[in-house]
Every structure is written in structure tokens, then in C-alpha cells.
Amino acid sequence: MEPLNLDTETLKILIASPEVFPFAKSGGLADVSGALPKALAGLGHQVKVILPKYRMVDEKRFKLEKIKVDVPAITIGEKNVKIQVKSHKLLSPPVEYLFVVSDQHFDREELYKNPSTGFDYEDNDERFILFSRASLEILKALGWEPDIIHANDWQTALIPAYLKTLYTDEPFFKPTATVFSIHNLAYQGTFPGNTFEKIGVPKELFYPTSPFEFWGKVNFMKAGICYADVINTVSETYALEIQSGSEFGYGLEGVLRTRNTDLYGITNGLDYDVWSPEKDRLISYNYSWEDLSGKQKNKELLLKLCNLPRSSRDVPLIGIISRLVDQKGFDLLAQISDKLLALDLQLAILGTGDEKYHRLFKRMSAKYPEKISVNLRFDDPLAHLIEAGCDIFLMPSRYEPCGLNQLISLRYGTVPVVRRTGGLADTIENYDPQTGEGTGFVFENYDALELLDAIKLALKVYEDKESWIRLMKNGMKKDFSWGKSARRYVGVYQKALKKKLVVDV
């Protein structure tokens, strides 16, 4: 392959992700991996996406077709696994989705966790060793040489490691550069030391402080960080935070600092084809910043669905859509629950997570049935209605690599209350009562009383309807579409290719 003119040539990009919307989703990574490929294809690049064929992937709905291609058996330790490949082609913009089919590894009720135990599947190491090696072997079998392989999170982190070890002398991959995206550093893919034998790289690559080793264990995330040509994470602030210390770096802060010059932060975009109050098909009343009348109607419908009483007064309704885990700040809410619900407000909560928070919200709901609606499930239509019907959206996260719900809330005129961390710091501008500028309410420290004060300030501003409507419209006019973020990714891809050319020379 001839060297690219990096400023003008179309790039051939493979995006490898363990989950992709609308096929399979457990979190925000699926949304990113669903929207970014379409945005890149819209810019004129050739894009393929590869993911496992999980049970939840609806073959009939997406009309998956089996590809007749001879992929060699994938070696995992002493096992040899035969796979199949299926495909779905999106015509506009043109994106091909490739599915790695191995029922013994991916035909399961959930993506990563065993629902009968609540813990990760015991063979997650083998599952994603298979996925990573299969991704490369499928490319070879198809004869499709990518300029960029963009790997995402620990489940794909072995791809850049393989390219610099097992496949380093493969002519097929000589032109290929890698970008590795960290979506949440807390989840690293750490396994017992004997997992290394299953990976299949030379045994001398496993030693204290090596790219694969982490306190005697195997760490997939660390391998991706060490071997990728370029690394990025999903907001500029998070890129700094994960290098700052163990609170955000989870033991990999030192490794990240050694890659500082190759580490970038790109804030995620939002897919406005899915999340836009003007055309959202999952809400009953569409609206825009020019005509907000539909928002009040959605609020009334939401109150009815949540069995919350409608007051003659205009009581502010606060929404929460989240995994119910410590990271999201629910320990702060636990500390102020009675003080919070003593205020003139109502709460609509949607999500699942740790049992301790299920119990917390059930107790709150029993004690304050007219103030709080708790919905412990996944419910996409309700999620859309909460964004459209609430006045305020709460995200008091301990850390937040990027966050999508604050971006959705801005678009829907639902004013965010957030902690200044990660992507929340990069996307929400603190409201200034003097100037009327800003898009939400931001508190600094991970402190329950600071959170409570931020909510109280939001409630006070809510009383001034003219100021509140201006604040809503400030957010609704912001542009966090994927076009801008996709162009920044192209810039990172170009940096990866330039670095690879320099190294190869």
C-alpha cells in the first residue's frame, strides 16, 4: 500500500468494539460505537465495525448474512476455536458491521456478567482473546487492509498488542496503525497470571512491569495502552485526570504518563437522529427551543406514568437515568436523602445497579410516595420521556469519563446539575445569575452538602421563569453533534499513521 497523503486521502477504518448500538448495548460505549462509524462514513471514509454476535443481536431484524470466508481456527492456549462471520450493511451512510460468531463464547443472556451469579463470566479472558484474534484473522481472510484499527476498552485491547507481537512481521498489517480508546479506566480486564498462556504471545513478554503484567496478573487494558500507536479517552479533562493519581488512574496512572505525548481527549458527540426533541419518536409531544409547549405536556404525561401527583403549583421534577453504583454519586444522595426530599421537588429515577442502592431508593419511595418514583429496570421509552419531561437532570458523579445524559439533557431543555469532573466539566458551563450565561449547575468537590446546595440553587432559579427559560435555551442551542468529534478522531488517526511511518522508517 502506498503511503497516504494524510490531509486528503480517504481512510479505511475498522472500529472494534465489544458493544455497538443498536445491535448490543450495556452502556455508553455502545452509543459511541454506534454513532462514530456513521459520522466517519459521512465524512467520506471507508468504515467497518466488528463486534461479537451476542444472543441479544436480533438476526432477523437486522437481516444478518453469513459471509463465505475461510477464517483459520483461533488458538486460545491449547484450544482451537472455529468461528463464522456474519454481516449487516448500512447503506446510508455506508458502514458494514461484521459479527464474530462463536455460540459457545457469545450466545449468552448478558454481555459480560453471569446473571445467575452477578459476577463476570469466568471465561471473559478467553472470550475476548478470541474476539481480538478473530478480528485480525477476519480482515486477512476478507483481504481488507485497514489504515486504522480503532480498538475500544479492555475487551479489544489485545488487538494493538497482537499487531506489535504476533503479527509484527505480517506484510498484510504493515500499513496499519492503531488507536486505543479508554472509555472507563476502572474496568481493565485483569485476570490471573495463567491467562497469559492463553494469549499466545512469546512467554518472555510476561515479567514484572511488562506491558501485559500488573501486580502478577494479566491486564488487558495495560497492554492496549502500551502497544497502541495513539491512545485517546472520551474527554479532555478525563485524559488529565487519569494521569493525576490512583483516584482516577486505578494503578495505571504511571503507565499513562509515559504515553503522555500520545494521549488525547476527545469529547463524545451525541446522535441527534436518536436524541432530539423535535423528532424523537419515543415521546408523545415534540418540541424545540422555539416552541417549548410540548415539554410541559411531556412532564404531565411522565408524572402520570410514574404515579406522581400533579400539583396546582409548578413543582420542579428532577430526573436520574443511571447505573446505580458508587461511581455515579449515589452515596452522596444517600447522605442527603431526607434533606433533599424535604425540598419542594419530585424525583423520577430509572436504572439498575448495586443492591444497596435498590434498597435505598425503595425505602425513599415508601417514605415519600408522592415525591419519588423509582423504576429499577432498563426502559428506553421511559428514558426518553424522563429527558423530555423533567425540568432538571442530576449527575453527581465521583468520576465521569464523558457522560452522554448531560448532553441529552441539554438538547431536551432539561437543566443538568453535575459535579465538575471528566466530561461533565468539559460540557456543562456553570450558570451565572448575574449574566444569565451558562447551561447548568456545577459543584466542585465530591461532597453531599455541596450537591445539596447546587440543587437548592437550581430550585431557586427555577422560580424565576424568565431566567429558567433562558437557561434551558442556552443548553438547547449547544451543538454536540458527532460531526465535530468525528473530525477530531480523523486528526488522531492521522497522528497515529504519521507516528507509525516514522517508527517504521
N, C-alpha and C positions, 0 to 999 in steps of 0.2 A: 504494500500500500504506500502511495506517495505521501510525503508529509503534507499536512493540511495547512492551507492558508487560514489561520485561526480566526481571522476577522470576517471572512466571507463564506467559508465552506459550510455546507450542511453537515452536522454531526450525526453519527449513528450511535444511539444511546440505548443501553439496556439498563432498566431500573429493576433491581432485585429487591423484593420486599416480602416479609412474612405475611403481610395482610394488605389488601387493596380493596377500597370501596369501589363499586357496590358488591363485589364478589364475597369478601370475607372481612369481618371487622371485629376488633375487640377494643380499639381505642383510636386516638387521633392520628396515629401513624397510617392507618388505612385511608383516612381522608386526604392526607398529604400524598400518599402513593396513588390515590385515585385522581387527584386534580393536577398534580405536577406534570405527568406524562401528556395529558391533553393540552396543557399550556405550552409545553415544549414542542409538541407536534404542530400547534397553532402558529408557532414561530418558524415553522418550515423544517424542523429536524426530523430525522427518521427515528422512531421510538418503539421499542418493545418493552414489555413488562413481564417479569416472571415471578410466579408465586406458587406455593403448594396447592394441590387440588384437595381442599378440605371437604368434609361432609357437607358443610353449610353452603358450599358453592352450588348453586342451582343450575345443573347442567341443561335442563330443558328450557329454563327461562333465557339463559344466555347462549343456547344453541352451540354448546361446545363441540368441536370437531376433532376427532383423533388425527394426529399428524403421523403419516407413514414415514418414520425416520428411524434409523438404526443407531440407538444410543448404547454404548458398551455398558456392561454391568458396573454399578458403582460399588467400589470397595469401601467397606467400613470395618476396620480391623480385619478380622478373619471372615467377615461376611461379604457376600457379593449379592447386590440387590438389582434386579431388573426393574426398569421404570418404563412408563409410557408418557407421551406428551400430548396434551390437548390444547386447542386454540380457540380464542374468540377474537374476532376482528371488529374494531370500531371503525366505521367508515369516515366519520367527520367529527373531529379531526382524526386522521388515520393513525390508529395505535393498535398494535397486536399484543394480545395477552396470552402468554404461554403458561400452562399449568403442568407442574410436575406431579405425575400420578403414581402413587405407591400406597395402596389402600392400607397395608399393614402399618404405615407410618402416619398417614394423614386422614384416614377415614375414621374420625373420632368426633365425639359430641362437642368438644370445645377445642380451641386452637392450641393452648399451651398448658392448661390445667386440667387435671382429672377431677370432674365434678363429684365423684364419689368420695374423694379424699380431701379436696380443697387445695391440694398441693400440685406443683408442676408434675407433668408426666415424667416418670423416672428415666425414660429414654430420649428426653429432649436433646441430649447431646447427639445421639445417632440420627435423630430426625433432621437436625439442621446441618449436620455434616453431610448427610445425603442431599439435602436441598442445595447446599453450596457447591458441592462437586457436580451434581446433576446440572446445575445452571451452566457451568462451563462446558460440560460434555455435550449438552444440547446445542449450544452455539456452534461447536465444532461440527456436530452432525448436520446442522442446518446450513453450514458454510456461511454464516452471517458474522462478519468480523466487526465488532463494535469499536468505535473510537473511545467510548467511555462506558465503563460499568459502574453504575451508581448503586452501592450497597447501603442498606438501611438497618441499623441496630444490630444487636449481637447475633441474631439469627442468620445474618448474611455476612458477618464479619470475617468468616474464613475465606471468602472469595478473594479479597486482596491478598490475604496470606498465601493462598494457594498459587496465585499468579506470580508471587515473588519466591516461591519454593518449588513445588512440584511441577509447575508449568513455566518456570522461568526460561527454559530453553525451547519452548514451543513457538515455532515461527508464526503460527496462527494468531497468537496473542501478543506478538512483538509490538504492534502499534497501539495496544490497548492501555489506557490509563484508568486509574480507579479513584473514585471519590467515595468516602465513607461518611454517612450521616449519623450523628448521635441524636436520637430523639428523646431519650431519657437515660442518663448515665447510671441511674440507680439499678437498672436491670442490665446485668453484664454477661450473663451466660457463663457462670462459674461452675465447674464440675470437678470431680475427683481427679487426682493425678493420672489414674489409669485411662482416662478418656483420651489422653494424648496418643496412645497406641492406636486408637480408632481413627484418628485424623489422617494418618498415613504419610506424614512428612518425616524426614530423617530424624532419628531419635536424638541426635546431638543438638537439635534445636530446642530441647527442653532442659533448662537448667535455671538456677536461681537468677532472677531479673531478666530472663529471656523474654521475647515478645509474647510467648504463649503462657509463661509461668506467673502465678500470682499467689504468694504465700503457700507454695507447694501444690496448688491446684492449677487447673487449666482455665484460662479466662479468655473467652472468645472475643469480647469487646476489646481487650487489650491488644490482641493480635491484629484486629482491624485497625486500631489507632496506629500501631507501629508500622504496619505494612502498606497502608493506603498511600497513594501519591499525595492526596489532599484530603483533609478532614473538614467537615463543617457540622455545625449544630444549628438549632432552629430559632435562634435569636442572638443578637449581638451581645446583650447583657449576659445570657446564659453561657456564651462562649468565654466570657471573662470569669464568671462565677465558678465554672468547673475547673479552672486553673488555680483558684484562690485558696483552696484548702479542702479538708476532708468533708466539711458540711455539704458541699456540692459535688466534690470530686470523687467521693466514695473510694478513696485509695488510689485512684488513677490520676490525681492532680499533677503529680510529678512527671508522669509519662506524657501528659498533655502539654506541660510546659516545655518539654523537649521538642515538641512538634509545633510550638507556638507560631512559627512563621508560615506554617502550612494549615493553620486552623482558622476557619472563617465562621461568621454568624450570619445566617440569612433567615429573616422572619418569614414564617409560613404565610401563604396567602389564604384567601377564602374563596370557595367555589360559589360565585353568585348565581350560577344556574340552579344550585340547590338551596342556597340560603339568601333569599331576597324577598322582603315582604310584598313587593309589587307583584310577584308572580309565583309565590310559594303555593303549591297545590295542596299542602297539608294543613293549611289554615283556612278558616271559613271566610274571613274578611281580609282582603288585600288592602294595602295602604302604602303611602310614600311620605317622604318628608314634606311634600307639598300639601298632602291631604292626610291627616292623622286620624280621621274619624273611625277608620276600621280598627285602630288599635284599642280603643275603648270597648268596641264590640267584642273583640277577642278576649279582653280582660273579663268581661261579663260571662262569656262562654267558659273560660277557664275556671272562674270561681264556681260556676255551676257544676262542671265536671269534677272538680276537686272537693265538692260538698262544703265549700266555704261560704258563709253568709255574705250577701251583698249589703253593705251599709249605705244609709242615706248620705253619710259623709264619704268623701273620696279617700278611702284608706289605701295607702301605698301597698302594693303587692310585690314581694321580693321573691325571685326565682333562684333555684340552685339546681343545676344538672351536672352530676359529677360521679366519679368513683368515690365511694365513701371510705376514704383512707386517710391516714395521718398527713400524707403529703399535701392534701388539699385543704388543710387548715381546720378540720373538724374538731380537733382537740381544743382549738380556741373557741369554737361555737359551744362546745360542751361547758366551758368555764363560764360563759355569759348567757346561757340558755334562758334562765328565768328573767334576767335583766332585759334581754332582747325582747322576749315575748310580753314583757310589761309595757313595751312601747306600742304606739298606735300604728300597727302594721299587721300584715298577714304574710305567710310563707308557703310557697309551693316547691316541694323537693322531689327530685326524680333521680334515681340511681341505685346502685348496689355496691357492696364492698364488705368491709370488715363487720363481723357480727356485733362488735361493741357499739358501732355507730347505728346499726339497725335497731339495737335495743334502745339507744339514746333517743332516736327520733320517734320510736314507738311510744316511749314514755312521755316525750314532749307532746305528741299528738293526743295521747289520752288525757293529759293535764290541760291542754289548751286546744280542744277540738274545733273551736271557732276561729282559731288563728293559724293553724298549721295543717297542711295536707302532705302526707308522706307516701310516696309511691316507690316502693322498693322493687324496681323492675327496669328492664330496657323497653322503651316505648317511644319510637321515633315520632309518630304523630303528636304525642303529648310534649315531646321535647320542642317541636316546632311551635306548638301553641304556648308553651311557657315563655319562649323567647318573644313571641308576638304579643302575649297578653300581660306580661309582668311590667312593672314600672322600673324595677331595679334588679340587677343581677349580681350575685355575690360570689367572689372568688378570693378567699383569704389565704392563698396557698403558701405553704412553707417554702416551696420552690416550684417553678413552673417553666419548663424549658421554652415553650412558646405559648401554648394555650390557643384554643380556637373559639371557645364560648364567649370570650370578651369581644372578639371580632364580630361574631354573630350578633351579640347584644348591641353593639354599636349600630350595625346595619338595621336592626329592628327597633331602634329608638328606646332600648332598654338599658338604662344607665348603669355602667359597671361600678361596683365597689371592689377594689383589688388591693393586694399588697404589692409594694414596689419590689418585684423580683422577676428575673428572666424576661420572657416575652411580655409579661404584664407591664413591666417597666418601660419596654420599648414601644408599646402600642396605646397605652392609656395616659392621657395628659390630665394632670390634676386640675380640678375646677378652681377657678379664681373668681370669687364672688364680686370682686371689685371691677374686673374687666368683662366678666361673662365668658371668658375663654376657657377651654378645657373640654374634656369628653367624659370624665368620670371622677371618682373619688379614690385617692390613693393614700394608703397608710404605710409608714416606713418599717417599723420593727415588728417582728413576729410576737405580738403581744395582744392579749384578748381585749384589754381596755382600749388600746389604740383602734382595734377593729370596731368596738362598740362606738367610739367617738366618731369614726368615719361614717358609720350607719346613721348616727344621730344627725350629723351634718347633712347627709343626703336627705333625710326626712325633713329637715328644716328648709332646705332649698326647694323641696317638693311642694311646700306650702305656697311658694311664690310661683304661680302657674306660668307667668311670662318668662321668668328665668329658667324654669324647668323645661319648657318647650324649646327655648333657645339651646339649652344643654343637650336635649335629645337630638335636635337637628345638627348640632356640631358633630355628633358622632355619626349620624346617618349619612352625612356628606363625605365622610372619610373614604378613601379608596384603598382597600386592602385586597384587591383582586390579584389573581395569580400571575397576571402578565408581568408586573414589575418584579416579583420574586423569581419567576422563571428566567428572566433576563439575567438576574444576578447569578442564578445557577449556571447559566451558559458561561458567564465570566469565570466561575470557579472551574468548570470543565476545561476551559481554555488554559487556565493556570496549571491544571493537572497535566494536560498534554504538553505544555511548554516544559514543565519540570521533567517529564518523562523523556522528552527529546534531549534535554541537557544531560540527564543521567546516562542515557543510552550512548550518547556521543562520548 
